[in-house]
């Protein structure tokens, strides 16, 4: 991976757009469904953790980071009560918001 630092670069460059889209989805879901803050919080933390772990993998820290990073969404789906469509929508939007925030943070730190 050290030979190809551009692997995650396309995702990093799209992070601001991802933040905007996931925020709009969560706001729209807030108008349609009752807001589930706990699901949003867990999904956000999971997305943030997944993003940080995958950034470590992209920086060449080792393949175990890839396994851990892609396991985070699975753990969220298994652990979260997804009895309604709203819960699933909040889980997905919160996860990708956290993931994009981690990527945006990396972009800002790596440039500064």
Long-range contacts (C-beta under 8 A, 24 or more apart in sequence): 1-57, 1-58, 1-59, 1-60, 2-59, 2-60, 5-58, 5-59, 7-58, 8-54, 8-55, 8-58, 8-103, 11-103, 12-103, 12-104, 12-106, 12-107, 13-107, 15-100, 15-101, 15-103, 15-104, 15-107, 16-100, 16-104, 18-96, 18-97, 18-99, 18-100, 18-103, 19-97, 19-100, 19-101, 19-104, 22-93, 22-94, 22-96, 22-97, 22-100, 23-97, 25-89, 25-92, 25-93, 26-90, 26-93, 26-94, 26-97, 29-86, 29-89, 29-90, 29-93, 32-86, 33-84, 33-85, 33-86, 33-89, 33-90, 34-86, 35-90, 36-86, 36-87, 36-90, 39-80, 39-87, 39-90, 39-91, 39-94, 40-90, 40-93, 40-94, 41-94, 42-76, 42-79, 42-80, 42-91, 42-94, 43-76, 43-80, 43-90, 43-91, 43-92, 43-93, 43-94, 43-95, 43-97, 43-98, 44-94, 44-95, 44-97, 44-98, 44-101, 45-98, 46-72, 46-73, 46-75, 46-76, 46-94, 46-95, 46-98, 47-72, 47-94, 47-95, 47-96, 47-97, 47-98, 47-99, 47-100, 47-101, 47-102, 48-98, 48-99, 48-101, 48-102, 49-98, 50-95, 50-98, 50-99, 50-102, 51-98, 51-99, 51-100, 51-101, 51-102, 51-103, 51-106, 52-102, 55-102, 55-103, 55-106
